[in-house]
Amino acid sequence: MSTSVIIALDAMGGDNAPRAVLRGANIARKRFPNVQFLLFGPEGTLAPLLKRMARLRKAATIVDTPDVVGDQDKPSAALRAGRNSSMRKAIEAVREGKAHGVVSAGNTGALMAMAKVVLRTLPGIDRPAMASFFPTLRGESVMLDLGANIDCTEDNLVQFAVMGEMFARTVLGSLQPTVGLLNVGSEEMKGHEELRAAAAILRGYPINFHGFVEGNDIAAGTVDVIVADGFSGNVALKSAEGTARLVSEFLRQTFKSSVLAGVGYLFARPALQKLRARLDPRRYNGAVFVGLNGIAVKSHGGSDALGFATAIGVAVDMAANGFIERMAAEFKHPAAPQQRAAVAG
Amino acid sequence: MSTSVIIALDAMGGDNAPRAVLRGANIARKRFPNVQFLLFGPEGTLAPLLKRMARLRKAATIVDTPDVVGDQDKPSAALRAGRNSSMRKAIEAVREGKAHGVVSAGNTGALMAMAKVVLRTLPGIDRPAMASFFPTLRGESVMLDLGANIDCTEDNLVQFAVMGEMFARTVLGSLQPTVGLLNVGSEEMKGHEELRAAAAILRGYPINFHGFVEGNDIAAGTVDVIVADGFSGNVALKSAEGTARLVSEFLRQTFKSSVLAGVGYLFARPALQKLRARLDPRRYNGAVFVGLNGIAVKSHGGSDALGFATAIGVAVDMAANGFIERMAAEFKHPAAPQQRAAVAG
């Protein structure tokens, strides 16, 4: 492949597809001038849209795929019936070496199932996890799993920790990222058995393992990487999103509550707009399936073009940083982490 | 008992005890002039403090108890060694009918264990749960369990739902509270098996069962009662608290980021102070152990006098509304909810 990064886009995935996908690619192309796109979807639908985007047109190739995975399709049904879907074909482009990564805003369960079947997990990893980064009091942190694995064993959690640590180093550029296990208290006796077992194993690993953290530690930025089973991670992330929305709405009402407050808003508007941008969920769009033998990024289904462009940026960053190659090197043999631990100990 | 409500206070529980406890009682006494207090703790410590609080002195009786449960004590150790502790004696006052309810800011695990042993669960309830209310876009909602039960069966979840529904009616005054089960998606196939089983049972109950809700529905106020296992509920609550703190801190930085923003703050200050009061965690202090044969309220360990006064207010409200009697009536026989369902169906 050339020095340019090629991203396969499921142009039909998401509430606002294909328009938001193509517009997002158009924005991303401006940010990353050396990115090329493969657009998967019905040519008859995509070509007229693409025609109007001069910048993107030069950097994108439509790959005609007639079928679309529905938002309500069960993963098993999508696997059976979606063999010619834009989602499946976009993922296959990564396996075949035609693209460095795939981005989709489509059905999460179907995307996860297809990505697992097509790309397969890296050696030494039993299950991939969904990871994303988000703002904290100390900068940015990563959390995984965000919902791909509802029930997790201690080995799953340990693998998530190692993958998350690597993700923080590679994508966020943290030098010695600290890792915490999400629990309901910091004491060793608390929480599910798998959590205590995972903590015991991680204490022997050559990573900066902090121990247990609680829900409030997520936004506090107590650690760089939060490890959770997919159920708790999903609850924590969505609970945080809901609260941020609540506080923003209360703030909006506050500035409308009196004439003086309205005047205050006018003075503070430029600063408040910066705050809004800082908390904009579109800035943190793009959950990564880590542990697969290929880059796959899930954009929020309701995202607009700007959010989709962020998700593309995540895939581009990972490709540019050789994320998969580095991950594969660390997980070469199932026993690799233990060997590292033995060396470190 | 007379028409006045008597509250037993563990005067030695919490980071700021006994000072914050007594000051909190002093504030609560102003709000509820017919409340009487039993203060459990070493007389030598409490008497000099009480002497300086003219209003509280008239309404409070010190019950000399020399021992204190430590913040780090395991529940089992507290049960064995804490037989003469302020926490234990305060709970016993409720069982003996000397007080209508107990409030403590001490060690949560110890308080839960002691309250279970001393007060026992109501007939038909296997495990008590921790419940609390919090602000949402639509008013206030209740969530339970917040950490008392890490692993829950479907029967536990169903009982939490029924207790939470009653709590919303009794304490929040909701007329026909809606109830949702916290999950990672609204589809029926998602989440742990116990959740799906609990949902199936609740669909046959004569309560306003909404189905599954997600983390973002908590702050959105999608339902009046959120039911969760103690692990997820704790993660959701603390994740929300951490996020509210993050946004508040970002907002503080915003108003300091420029001269204009600072001027804007001056204009909007009265309105912003109202917002701060609206989001003040002290307004939502006081988690209730529901399902016990007696009123027991846990104040946050780090709470100050104002927060402690709120927790006392929760206990007073529950006593005044006959919460335990109403709960006991609905759970009279283990089969009661099913019978109600049969009648409704």
Interface residues (C-beta under 8 A of the other chain):
Chain A: K74 P135 T136 L137 G147 I150 D151 L182 V184 G185 M189 K190 G191 H192 E214 G215 N216 D217 I218 A219 A220 A228 G230 F231 S232 N234 V235 A236 L237 K238 S239 A240 E241 G242 T243 A244 R245 L246 V247 S248 E249 F250 L251 T254 F255 S257 S258 L260 A261 V263 G264 Y265 L266 F267 A268 R269 P270 A271 L272 K274 L275 R278 L279
Chain B: K74 P135 T136 L137 G147 I150 D151 L182 V184 G185 M189 K190 G191 H192 E214 G215 N216 D217 I218 A219 A220 A228 G230 F231 S232 N234 V235 A236 L237 K238 S239 A240 E241 G242 T243 A244 R245 L246 V247 S248 E249 F250 L251 T254 F255 S257 S258 L260 A261 V263 G264 Y265 L266 F267 A268 R269 P270 A271 L272 K274 L275 R278 L279
